[in-house]
């Protein structure tokens, strides 16, 4: 198994120490695995998509516009 080094803020580290019973490496490992799974799923879906980059850009622009209108109200 490979090892990684993870940096957290001093404040977060202090808070983590308050919960010494938690296996933080396991928490990080699960979070990383979940993110990898989500990215793999997204890539799988995207690879089957017939949308062009232009379609994606237009959709993204519309979504940003709608979100901005919603939060400005």
C-alpha positions as CSV (number, residue, x, y, z in Angstrom):
1,X,0.0,0.0,0.0
2,X,1.3,3.5,-0.9
3,X,1.6,6.3,1.6
4,X,0.7,9.9,1.2
5,X,1.3,13.0,3.3
6,X,-1.6,15.3,4.0
7,X,-1.4,18.8,5.3
8,X,-4.1,20.4,7.4
9,X,-4.3,23.7,9.2
10,X,-3.2,23.9,12.8
11,X,-6.8,24.7,13.8
12,X,-8.1,21.6,12.1
13,X,-5.3,19.5,13.6
14,X,-6.2,20.7,17.0
15,X,-9.9,19.8,16.5
16,X,-8.9,16.3,15.1
17,X,-6.9,15.7,18.3
18,X,-10.0,16.2,20.3
19,X,-11.4,13.0,18.6
20,X,-8.4,10.8,19.1
21,X,-10.5,7.6,18.8
22,X,-11.1,8.4,15.1
23,X,-8.8,6.7,12.6
24,X,-8.2,9.8,10.5
25,X,-6.3,8.0,7.9
26,X,-9.3,5.8,7.3
27,X,-11.5,8.8,7.0
28,X,-9.2,10.3,4.4
29,X,-8.9,7.0,2.6
30,X,-12.7,6.7,2.3
31,X,-13.1,10.3,1.2
32,X,-10.5,9.9,-1.5
33,X,-12.1,6.6,-2.7
34,X,-15.5,8.2,-2.9
35,X,-14.1,11.1,-4.9
36,X,-12.3,8.7,-7.3
37,X,-15.5,6.7,-7.7
38,X,-17.5,9.8,-8.5
39,X,-14.8,11.0,-11.0
40,X,-14.7,7.6,-12.7
41,X,-18.5,7.6,-13.0
42,X,-18.5,11.1,-14.5
43,X,-15.8,10.1,-17.0
44,X,-17.8,6.9,-17.9
45,X,-20.9,9.0,-18.5
46,X,-19.1,11.7,-20.4
47,X,-17.3,9.2,-22.6
48,X,-20.7,7.9,-23.8
49,X,-22.1,11.4,-24.3
50,X,-22.7,12.9,-27.8
51,X,-22.6,16.4,-26.5
52,X,-20.0,18.7,-28.1
53,X,-17.9,21.1,-26.2
54,X,-20.1,23.9,-27.6
55,X,-23.2,22.2,-26.2
56,X,-21.5,21.9,-22.8
57,X,-20.4,25.5,-22.8
58,X,-23.9,26.7,-23.7
59,X,-25.5,24.5,-21.0
60,X,-23.0,25.7,-18.5
61,X,-23.7,29.4,-19.4
62,X,-27.4,28.8,-19.0
63,X,-27.0,27.1,-15.6
64,X,-24.8,29.9,-14.3
65,X,-27.3,32.5,-15.5
66,X,-30.2,30.7,-13.8
67,X,-28.2,30.2,-10.5
68,X,-27.2,33.9,-10.5
69,X,-30.8,34.9,-10.9
70,X,-31.9,32.6,-8.1
71,X,-29.3,33.9,-5.6
72,X,-29.8,37.5,-6.5
73,X,-33.5,37.5,-5.6
